[in-house]
Amino acid sequence: MKHVVSISIGSSKRNHRAELEIMGEKFIIERIGTDGDMDRAVELVRQLDGKVDAFGLGGMDMYIYAGNRRYTIRDSKRFASAAKKTPLVDGSGLKNTLERRVVTFLQEKTHLDLKGRRLLMVAAVDRFGMAEAFALAGCDMVIGDLMFGLGIPIPMHSLRTLDIVARIAAPIVVQLPFRVLYPTGSKQEQSKTKYSKYYHWAEIIAGDYLFISRHMPDDLSGKIIVTNTVTKDDVEILRRKGVAMLVTSTPNLCGRSFGTNVMEAVLVTLIGKPLEEIRPQDYLEMLDAINFTPRVEYLQA
């Protein structure tokens, strides 16, 4: 039996464990949150290294992307150095493959014409594949990296602007403690509505769910949410707020959609190549082989 573990610096309230079979292989897939304790998360990786088949790094990214550039987040290096035997991934491989496809899937599955649609992308540097696909589809975009990531009240409206800003800011930003850039532990449950006007403006709200949920207002009537990991409780909250449609880039497994880091860890296990030899095409071929498709749920039906 294969064992995939997501070690997350996020809230332990989102922990989950599932047993399932994929392409004839039995898997145990679990998430272990450390409530913002990065030292404990690194120690868990160290303790389980060589004892499980693959790690997903949850609650933080190893890299941020803009244009054709990749910037390594300093704090993530601690995890990479702790995983000496077991491959460790943060979901980047799927964010640049599966999450591009989710935009096409949304158009084909729902017959939704995205050209001119008002889109709030809460953060593009951690989901650049999705952001680029929405831009190519012709969406009218507000990109919220400065607002939601750094607290700077400046919306951006194109990936070109994001690229220019990233060239200047990213080399500095990636040296900051990760807790400054992203809600960890109990901060994931704190709500802020400073930028609610952009939620009201948007027809589609896309990106990391913790960024979306931390800043969303009470009324999201008729909105489409395109995101990653959600639990049953998250879905009920979105339903109560009036969200019309929920699209997650990963499928529903045993009652929730696991994060892209978990799904990438599963794919790495199935592909069976050393991590450094895996290409984007390998992910796409395996996704097709196991028929992993995004989840679409109409919440007001």
Sine and cosine of phi, psi and omega as CSV:
sin_phi,cos_phi,sin_psi,cos_psi,sin_omega,cos_omega
0.00,0.00,0.72,-0.69,0.02,-1.00
-0.99,0.12,0.56,-0.83,-0.04,-1.00
-0.77,-0.64,0.90,-0.43,0.03,-1.00
-0.91,-0.41,0.77,-0.64,-0.05,-1.00
-0.82,-0.58,0.79,-0.61,0.16,-0.99
-0.99,-0.11,0.91,-0.42,0.09,-1.00
-1.00,-0.09,0.89,-0.45,-0.11,-0.99
-0.86,-0.52,0.61,-0.79,0.13,-0.99
-1.00,0.03,0.16,0.99,0.05,-1.00
-0.99,0.13,-0.15,-0.99,-0.08,-1.00
-0.92,0.38,0.66,-0.75,0.05,-1.00
-0.95,0.31,-0.22,0.97,0.03,-1.00
-0.92,0.40,-0.30,0.95,-0.01,-1.00
-0.99,-0.13,0.19,0.98,0.01,-1.00
-0.88,0.47,0.49,-0.87,-0.06,-1.00
-0.34,-0.94,0.45,-0.89,0.05,-1.00
-0.62,-0.78,0.69,-0.72,0.00,-1.00
-0.64,-0.77,0.55,-0.84,0.13,-0.99
-0.88,-0.48,0.79,-0.62,-0.03,-1.00
-0.45,-0.90,0.17,-0.99,0.00,-1.00
-0.89,-0.46,0.77,-0.64,0.00,-1.00
-0.77,-0.64,0.86,-0.50,0.00,-1.00
0.78,0.63,0.68,0.73,0.05,-1.00
0.99,0.14,-0.10,0.99,0.03,-1.00
-0.99,-0.16,0.74,-0.67,0.09,-1.00
-1.00,0.07,0.71,-0.71,-0.05,-1.00
-0.82,-0.57,0.63,-0.78,0.36,-0.93
-0.97,-0.25,0.84,-0.54,0.01,-1.00
-0.87,-0.50,0.83,-0.56,0.00,-1.00
-0.64,-0.77,0.42,-0.91,0.06,-1.00
-0.87,-0.49,0.73,-0.68,0.05,-1.00
-0.83,-0.56,0.93,-0.37,0.04,-1.00
-1.00,-0.07,0.55,-0.83,-0.05,-1.00
-0.91,-0.42,0.23,0.97,0.10,-1.00
0.82,0.57,0.68,0.73,0.07,-1.00
1.00,0.08,-0.03,1.00,-0.03,-1.00
-1.00,0.06,0.99,-0.12,-0.06,-1.00
-0.94,0.35,-0.58,0.81,0.02,-1.00
-0.87,0.49,-0.68,0.74,0.02,-1.00
-0.91,0.41,-0.63,0.77,0.00,-1.00
-0.89,0.45,-0.69,0.73,0.03,-1.00
-0.89,0.45,-0.64,0.76,-0.01,-1.00
-0.92,0.40,-0.59,0.81,0.07,-1.00
-0.89,0.45,-0.67,0.74,0.07,-1.00
-0.87,0.50,-0.70,0.71,-0.01,-1.00
-0.89,0.46,-0.67,0.74,-0.03,-1.00
-0.93,0.37,-0.60,0.80,-0.07,-1.00
-1.00,-0.05,-0.11,0.99,-0.02,-1.00
-0.85,0.53,0.80,-0.60,-0.02,-1.00
1.00,0.08,-0.16,0.99,-0.03,-1.00
-0.97,-0.25,-0.24,0.97,0.05,-1.00
-0.83,-0.56,0.21,-0.98,-0.12,-0.99
-1.00,0.09,-0.50,0.87,0.03,-1.00
-0.30,-0.96,0.53,-0.85,0.09,-1.00
-0.96,-0.28,0.64,-0.77,0.31,-0.95
-0.96,-0.28,0.67,-0.74,0.06,-1.00
-0.99,-0.12,0.94,-0.35,-0.08,-1.00
-0.95,-0.31,0.43,-0.90,0.03,-1.00
0.99,0.15,-0.10,1.00,0.08,-1.00
-0.39,-0.92,0.34,-0.94,0.03,-1.00
-0.96,-0.29,0.47,-0.88,0.13,-0.99
-1.00,0.10,-0.45,0.89,-0.09,-1.00
-0.65,-0.76,0.36,-0.93,0.29,-0.96
-0.84,-0.55,0.46,-0.89,-0.12,-0.99
-0.81,-0.59,0.54,-0.84,0.19,-0.98
-0.39,-0.92,0.79,-0.62,-0.08,-1.00
0.86,0.50,-0.74,-0.67,0.02,-1.00
-0.98,-0.20,0.35,0.94,-0.03,-1.00
-0.94,-0.33,0.58,-0.82,0.06,-1.00
-0.83,-0.56,0.74,-0.68,-0.03,-1.00
-0.87,-0.49,0.77,-0.63,-0.05,-1.00
-1.00,0.02,0.79,-0.61,0.03,-1.00
-0.98,0.22,0.79,-0.61,-0.14,-0.99
-0.83,0.56,-0.73,0.69,-0.07,-1.00
-0.89,0.45,-0.42,0.91,-0.03,-1.00
-0.94,0.35,-0.37,0.93,-0.02,-1.00
-0.89,0.45,-0.45,0.90,0.03,-1.00
-0.90,0.44,-0.62,0.78,0.00,-1.00
-0.95,0.32,-0.67,0.74,-0.01,-1.00
-0.87,0.48,-0.63,0.78,-0.02,-1.00
-0.96,0.27,-0.40,0.92,0.00,-1.00
-0.98,0.17,-0.42,0.91,-0.01,-1.00
-1.00,-0.09,1.00,0.05,-0.07,-1.00
-1.00,0.03,-0.46,0.89,-0.07,-1.00
-0.91,-0.41,-0.63,0.78,-0.07,-1.00
-1.00,-0.05,0.75,-0.66,0.04,-1.00
-0.88,0.48,0.65,-0.76,0.00,-1.00
-0.82,-0.57,0.78,-0.62,-0.01,-1.00
-0.75,-0.67,0.41,-0.91,-0.02,-1.00
-0.92,-0.39,0.10,1.00,-0.01,-1.00
0.99,-0.13,-0.06,1.00,-0.05,-1.00
-0.85,0.52,-0.60,0.80,-0.01,-1.00
-0.87,0.50,-0.59,0.80,0.02,-1.00
-1.00,0.10,-0.50,0.87,0.02,-1.00
-0.90,0.44,-0.45,0.90,0.00,-1.00
-0.98,-0.20,0.10,1.00,0.07,-1.00
-0.78,-0.62,-0.96,0.29,-0.04,-1.00
-0.86,0.51,-0.64,0.77,-0.08,-1.00
-0.97,0.25,-0.31,0.95,0.21,-0.98
-0.94,0.33,-0.66,0.75,-0.02,-1.00
-0.91,0.41,-0.47,0.88,-0.09,-1.00
-0.90,0.44,-0.48,0.88,0.01,-1.00
-0.94,0.34,-0.71,0.71,0.07,-1.00
-0.89,0.46,-0.67,0.74,0.03,-1.00
-0.86,0.51,-0.68,0.74,0.00,-1.00
-0.86,0.50,-0.68,0.74,-0.01,-1.00
-0.93,0.37,-0.68,0.73,-0.07,-1.00
-0.96,0.27,-0.64,0.77,-0.07,-1.00
-0.95,0.32,-0.63,0.78,-0.10,-0.99
-0.95,-0.31,-0.04,1.00,-0.05,-1.00
0.84,0.55,0.59,0.81,-0.03,-1.00
-1.00,-0.04,0.86,-0.52,0.07,-1.00
-0.99,0.14,0.90,-0.43,-0.08,-1.00
-1.00,0.08,-0.23,0.97,-0.05,-1.00
-0.88,0.48,0.85,-0.53,0.01,-1.00
0.99,0.13,-0.07,1.00,0.01,-1.00
-0.93,0.36,0.63,-0.78,-0.01,-1.00
-0.99,0.16,0.88,-0.48,-0.10,-1.00
-0.85,-0.53,0.79,-0.61,0.19,-0.98
-0.98,-0.19,0.91,-0.41,0.09,-1.00
-0.98,-0.21,0.97,-0.25,-0.17,-0.99
-0.89,0.46,-0.56,0.83,0.09,-1.00
-0.41,-0.91,0.79,-0.61,-0.05,-1.00
-0.98,-0.19,-0.41,0.91,-0.10,-1.00
-0.94,0.35,-0.37,0.93,0.04,-1.00
-0.98,-0.18,-0.06,1.00,0.05,-1.00
-0.61,-0.80,0.83,0.56,-0.14,-0.99
-0.93,0.38,-0.55,0.83,0.03,-1.00
-0.87,0.49,-0.71,0.71,0.03,-1.00
-0.90,0.43,-0.71,0.71,-0.02,-1.00
-0.88,0.47,-0.67,0.74,-0.01,-1.00
-0.91,0.41,-0.63,0.78,0.01,-1.00
-0.91,0.41,-0.65,0.76,0.07,-1.00
-0.90,0.43,-0.64,0.76,0.01,-1.00
-0.90,0.44,-0.69,0.73,0.01,-1.00
-0.91,0.42,-0.46,0.89,0.03,-1.00
-0.97,0.23,-0.15,0.99,0.09,-1.00
1.00,-0.07,0.35,0.94,0.00,-1.00
-0.94,0.35,0.51,-0.86,0.16,-0.99
-1.00,0.07,0.96,-0.30,-0.27,-0.96
-0.96,-0.29,0.63,-0.78,0.33,-0.94
-0.91,-0.42,0.85,-0.53,-0.03,-1.00
-0.96,-0.27,0.86,-0.51,-0.23,-0.97
-0.98,-0.22,0.34,0.94,-0.08,-1.00
-0.83,0.55,-0.70,0.72,-0.01,-1.00
-0.92,0.38,-0.63,0.78,-0.05,-1.00
-0.95,0.30,-0.82,0.58,-0.13,-0.99
-0.99,0.12,-0.48,0.88,-0.02,-1.00
-1.00,0.04,-0.64,0.77,-0.11,-0.99
-0.87,-0.50,-0.06,1.00,0.02,-1.00
0.96,0.28,0.31,0.95,0.02,-1.00
-1.00,-0.09,0.89,-0.46,-0.18,-0.98
-0.98,0.22,0.84,0.54,0.00,-1.00
-0.79,-0.61,0.93,-0.36,0.08,-1.00
-0.98,0.20,0.53,-0.85,0.12,-0.99
-0.93,-0.37,0.39,-0.92,-0.12,-0.99
-0.81,-0.59,0.09,1.00,0.04,-1.00
-0.43,-0.90,0.42,-0.91,0.05,-1.00
-0.94,0.33,-0.42,0.91,0.07,-1.00
-0.90,0.43,-0.70,0.72,0.05,-1.00
-0.89,0.47,-0.68,0.74,0.04,-1.00
-0.86,0.51,-0.67,0.74,-0.01,-1.00
-0.88,0.47,-0.68,0.73,0.00,-1.00
-0.90,0.43,-0.71,0.70,0.01,-1.00
-0.90,0.44,-0.66,0.75,-0.04,-1.00
-0.90,0.43,-0.62,0.79,0.01,-1.00
-0.86,0.50,-0.55,0.83,-0.01,-1.00
-0.99,0.11,-0.73,0.68,-0.19,-0.98
-1.00,-0.03,-0.56,0.83,-0.15,-0.99
-0.85,0.53,-0.69,0.72,0.00,-1.00
-0.85,0.53,-0.44,0.90,0.04,-1.00
-1.00,0.05,-0.71,0.71,-0.08,-1.00
-0.86,0.51,-0.66,0.75,-0.08,-1.00
-0.93,0.36,-0.20,0.98,0.06,-1.00
-1.00,0.05,-0.18,0.98,-0.01,-1.00
-0.97,0.26,0.45,-0.89,0.15,-0.99
-0.83,0.55,0.65,-0.76,-0.11,-0.99
-0.88,0.47,-0.51,0.86,-0.02,-1.00
-0.89,0.46,-0.34,0.94,0.05,-1.00
-0.96,0.26,-0.50,0.87,-0.12,-0.99
-1.00,-0.04,-0.40,0.92,-0.20,-0.98
-0.50,-0.87,0.64,-0.77,0.01,-1.00
-0.91,0.41,0.79,-0.61,0.03,-1.00
-0.83,-0.56,0.37,-0.93,0.05,-1.00
0.82,0.57,-0.74,-0.68,-0.07,-1.00
-0.92,0.39,-0.35,0.93,0.02,-1.00
-0.89,0.45,-0.38,0.92,0.01,-1.00
-0.92,0.40,-0.34,0.94,-0.04,-1.00
-0.99,-0.17,-0.03,1.00,0.01,-1.00
-1.00,0.06,0.65,-0.76,-0.07,-1.00
-0.95,-0.30,0.65,-0.76,0.11,-0.99
-0.73,-0.69,0.64,-0.77,-0.03,-1.00
-0.80,-0.59,0.45,0.90,-0.05,-1.00
-0.85,0.52,-0.57,0.82,-0.08,-1.00
-0.94,-0.33,0.52,0.86,-0.08,-1.00
-0.89,0.46,-0.41,0.91,-0.03,-1.00
-0.89,0.46,-0.48,0.88,0.02,-1.00
-0.97,0.25,-0.50,0.87,0.11,-0.99
-0.92,0.40,-0.68,0.74,0.00,-1.00
-0.92,0.39,-0.59,0.81,0.00,-1.00
-0.92,0.39,-0.63,0.77,-0.16,-0.99
-0.97,0.26,0.54,-0.84,0.21,-0.98
-1.00,-0.03,-0.54,0.84,-0.01,-1.00
-0.82,-0.57,0.73,-0.68,0.04,-1.00
-0.87,-0.49,0.84,-0.54,-0.16,-0.99
-0.73,-0.69,0.44,-0.90,0.08,-1.00
0.80,-0.60,-0.26,-0.96,-0.04,-1.00
-0.87,0.50,0.75,-0.66,-0.11,-0.99
-0.91,0.41,-0.57,0.82,-0.02,-1.00
-0.92,0.39,-0.58,0.81,0.12,-0.99
-0.91,0.41,-0.72,0.70,-0.01,-1.00
-0.86,0.51,-0.77,0.64,-0.11,-0.99
-0.94,0.34,-0.54,0.84,-0.05,-1.00
-0.92,0.38,-0.46,0.89,-0.12,-0.99
-0.92,-0.40,-0.01,1.00,-0.14,-0.99
-0.98,0.19,0.61,-0.79,0.04,-1.00
-0.98,0.21,0.04,-1.00,-0.05,-1.00
-0.95,0.32,-0.54,0.84,-0.07,-1.00
-0.97,-0.26,0.92,-0.40,0.07,-1.00
-0.81,-0.58,0.60,0.80,-0.09,-1.00
-0.84,0.54,0.80,-0.61,0.09,-1.00
0.98,0.18,0.01,1.00,-0.07,-1.00
-0.98,0.21,0.41,-0.91,0.14,-0.99
-0.95,-0.32,0.80,-0.60,0.03,-1.00
-0.95,-0.33,0.81,-0.59,0.06,-1.00
-0.87,-0.49,0.91,-0.41,-0.18,-0.98
-0.48,-0.88,-0.34,-0.94,-0.07,-1.00
-0.90,-0.44,-0.98,-0.18,-0.15,-0.99
-1.00,0.09,0.82,-0.57,0.12,-0.99
-0.70,-0.72,0.55,-0.84,0.08,-1.00
-0.98,-0.18,0.08,-1.00,0.07,-1.00
-0.86,0.51,-0.64,0.77,0.01,-1.00
-0.90,0.44,-0.64,0.76,0.03,-1.00
-0.87,0.50,-0.70,0.72,-0.02,-1.00
-0.88,0.48,-0.66,0.76,0.00,-1.00
-0.92,0.40,-0.61,0.79,0.06,-1.00
-0.88,0.47,-0.71,0.71,0.00,-1.00
-0.90,0.43,-0.61,0.79,0.03,-1.00
-0.89,0.46,-0.71,0.71,-0.01,-1.00
-0.91,0.41,-0.50,0.87,-0.01,-1.00
-0.99,0.16,-0.08,1.00,0.09,-1.00
1.00,-0.10,0.14,0.99,0.01,-1.00
-0.85,0.52,0.74,-0.68,-0.06,-1.00
-0.99,0.12,-0.67,0.74,-0.09,-1.00
-0.64,-0.77,0.69,-0.73,0.08,-1.00
-0.90,-0.44,0.79,-0.61,0.06,-1.00
-0.84,-0.55,0.84,-0.54,0.09,-1.00
-0.91,-0.41,0.60,-0.80,-0.08,-1.00
-0.94,0.34,-0.38,0.92,0.03,-1.00
-0.92,-0.39,0.45,-0.89,-0.06,-1.00
-0.96,0.28,0.19,-0.98,0.05,-1.00
-0.98,0.19,0.87,-0.49,0.04,-1.00
-0.86,-0.52,0.92,-0.38,0.05,-1.00
0.80,0.60,0.69,0.72,0.15,-0.99
0.99,-0.13,0.02,1.00,0.04,-1.00
-0.37,-0.93,0.27,-0.96,0.13,-0.99
-0.99,-0.15,0.88,-0.48,0.06,-1.00
-0.96,0.29,0.32,-0.95,-0.04,-1.00
-0.94,0.34,0.28,-0.96,0.02,-1.00
-0.89,0.45,-0.47,0.88,0.03,-1.00
-0.90,0.43,-0.63,0.78,0.02,-1.00
-0.93,0.37,-0.73,0.69,-0.02,-1.00
-0.90,0.43,-0.60,0.80,0.05,-1.00
-0.91,0.41,-0.63,0.78,0.04,-1.00
-0.89,0.46,-0.64,0.77,0.07,-1.00
-0.88,0.47,-0.72,0.70,-0.02,-1.00
-0.90,0.43,-0.65,0.76,0.03,-1.00
-0.86,0.52,-0.66,0.75,0.02,-1.00
-0.89,0.45,-0.68,0.74,-0.03,-1.00
-0.96,0.30,-0.61,0.79,-0.02,-1.00
-0.91,0.42,-0.66,0.75,0.12,-0.99
0.98,0.21,0.24,0.97,0.06,-1.00
-0.98,-0.17,0.39,-0.92,0.19,-0.98
-0.84,0.55,0.58,-0.81,-0.12,-0.99
-0.82,0.57,-0.65,0.76,-0.06,-1.00
-0.94,0.35,-0.22,0.98,-0.01,-1.00
-0.99,-0.15,-0.12,0.99,-0.05,-1.00
-0.98,0.19,0.76,-0.65,-0.01,-1.00
-0.96,-0.28,0.32,-0.95,0.08,-1.00
-0.81,0.59,-0.60,0.80,0.00,-1.00
-0.89,0.46,-0.55,0.84,0.04,-1.00
-0.88,0.47,-0.66,0.75,0.04,-1.00
-0.89,0.45,-0.72,0.70,-0.04,-1.00
-0.89,0.46,-0.67,0.74,0.00,-1.00
-0.90,0.43,-0.65,0.76,0.00,-1.00
-0.94,0.33,-0.61,0.79,0.06,-1.00
-0.86,0.51,-0.66,0.75,0.03,-1.00
-0.92,0.39,-0.64,0.77,-0.06,-1.00
-0.90,0.44,-0.61,0.79,-0.04,-1.00
-0.99,-0.16,0.01,1.00,0.07,-1.00
0.85,0.53,0.70,0.71,0.13,-0.99
-0.97,0.22,0.91,-0.42,0.02,-1.00
-0.82,-0.57,0.44,-0.90,0.05,-1.00
-0.86,0.51,0.35,-0.94,0.02,-1.00
-0.99,-0.17,0.73,-0.68,0.08,-1.00
-0.85,-0.53,0.81,-0.59,-0.02,-1.00
-0.71,-0.71,0.80,-0.59,0.05,-1.00
-1.00,-0.01,0.93,-0.36,-0.19,-0.98
-0.99,0.13,-0.31,0.95,-0.04,-1.00
-0.96,-0.28,0.17,0.99,-0.02,-1.00
-0.95,0.31,0.00,0.00,0.00,0.00
